Amino acid sequence: LTRGPVEAAGIGLTSEWGDILIRCNFATVEKSGESLRIIDRRAGRISEGAHELARELVDMDLGDGISATLSPATHHRAVLKLSGEELSSAISDTDPGSALQGMGVLRSAPQEPGAAAARTAHALNRFMYMAHDHLEQHPLNRMRTDAGLLPANGILCRSAGKNTQFISLVKQLGLKGSVIAGESTVVGLAKMLKYQVVSEPGFTSLPNTDLNAKVAAAGAALKENDIVFLHIKGPDICAHDHNPEGKRALLEAFDKTLAVLHKEDLVIAVTGDHSTDSNTGDHTGDPVPSLLYSPRGRRDLCNQFGECYCAGGGLGRVSATGFLCSMLDAMGFMHKFKPGEARLFSHLS
């Protein structure tokens, strides 16, 4: 499963079978000879005007029977749809990532033999430069520059894919699930898994998200669903912005807000999808602290929640699938599950 189709589902983007869906960033770039140098991968985290800019990049003719349309997602994010005959998602990213930003915008290359991947990569490279030419002259970007803001004059692409069908472990068990989120990627994944989605205007992917409203929505969803996923994106944003104090404050606020959900018969699980280092602003491969509370479960010796404390906890080091299965076991839906068996369910989501 790649992020392009997930992001597309999150914004309700319709597509035809065979279309290529690519996750994108609005970025700030400048021409350097025949290349595009990256100034900021997120265009200063543009929060206004992205919809207006995206309208400039609709039904673009890339030649060879291929067209491109950009659709805005959350803040600086967007989704690119490539349409045409015999396209392939086996192409490399044009976004080098923050660690390799100095390499500039990369040229997409085919990742499998055959004409389909080659022509798709060629079309994406053509889009990169056409998009820059269109956005560079856009009045909104001129206004941003005059106001001392970074122009959103480039598009970075990654994680191309096609729509696909897959099996949900939670649904396979006959459970009803709900997702509380304000971030389009998570909303998209929830829609693909056929979960109920609760997303209100105050539910953002930023530190200013309405924590009280999200927790209240989770409490209401618990009355109608077996399992509720409550997503908080803000701490990751703080770490990307080198703001450990903000990250700590948001986690503390969420900790206090979450307390109202505690009930004797409720299984509570807290974890993250990855670690983000506030020093570098990048994702890391470090294990994330995870907590599993069950009224019938064992209690280990950990009395604080954090990286160092959880390293000595009773769960040990468990995979994401193993953590989900352990939670379902604690709920009474996967009897006698052992974390080592997680590989048996790795094909399920």
C-alpha positions, 0 to 999 in steps of 0.5 A: 500500500503506497501513500498516493492512493491513501491521500487521494481517498482522504480528499475524496478524489475520484479516479479511474482504474489505471490512474497513477496517484502520487502524494505531493508537497507544495514546495519553494524551488528555484531554477539552477541551470537545468535543475530545480534547487529546493529552498523549502520542501513545504513552502513555509507550511503554506496554509492558505491559497493552496486550492487556488494554486492547484486550480492552475494545474488541472488537465495539463497535457503532458504529451503521449496521451497523458494528462495531469491534475493536481488536487489540494489536500491538507495544508502543503500537501496535494495529490497528483493524478496521472491519467492515460493508457498503460501507466505504471506506478513503478517510478522513483520519487522526485522528492529527495526528503529533508535529509537529502534536500541539497540534491534538489528536485530529483528526476523520476526514473522507471523502477521496472523494465518496460515502456509503461514505467519509462513513459510514466517517469518521463511524464512526471518529469515533464510535469515538474517543470511545467508546474514550476513555470505555471506557479512561478508566475501566479499572482498569489505567489507574487503576493506571498513574496511581497509579504515576505512569505515563501512562494509555493512555486514547485511540486515534489512527488513521492509514493506513487500507486494505484487504487487497490483492494485489501483486507481489514483485520478488524473487519475480518473479525466482524468489528465496527471501527471508527476513526477520529482525525483531521489529517487527510492521510489518516482519513484516507486510510480509514475510508479504504478500510471502511471505518466510520470517519469523524472529522470536524473543522476544528480537527486539524493536523497541527498543534492547534487541533481541538483536543477536547472536541476530538476526545469528546467525539471519541467518547461518542463513537465508543457508544456505537463502535467496538474500536475507535482510533483517535489520531493526534498529529501535532507532536510530529509537526512540533518535532519537524519544526525543531520545537521539543517544548511545544511537543512536550506541552501538546503531549501533556495537554493530550494526557490530561484530556484523554483521562475523561475516557478512562472506564473500568471496562475499556481497553486503552492503547497509546502509541505512534507510527514512528519517532521524529527527532526534534534535533534533526526534524527528521523521522528516525527508526527508533522504537516508539513508546507504547502502552496497553491498558486492560482491566483484566491485563497484567501490570508491569513495573513501569510507572511513567510513559516515555521512551526510556521507561517503556524500554523496560516494560512488559510488552517488550519490542513488538511490531505494529501488527503485533501491537494491534493484535495484542490489543484485540486479544485484550478486548477478547476478540483474538484469544490466546494470541502471542505477539510472535504470531503477528507475521501470520496477520501481516497481509491484513491491515 
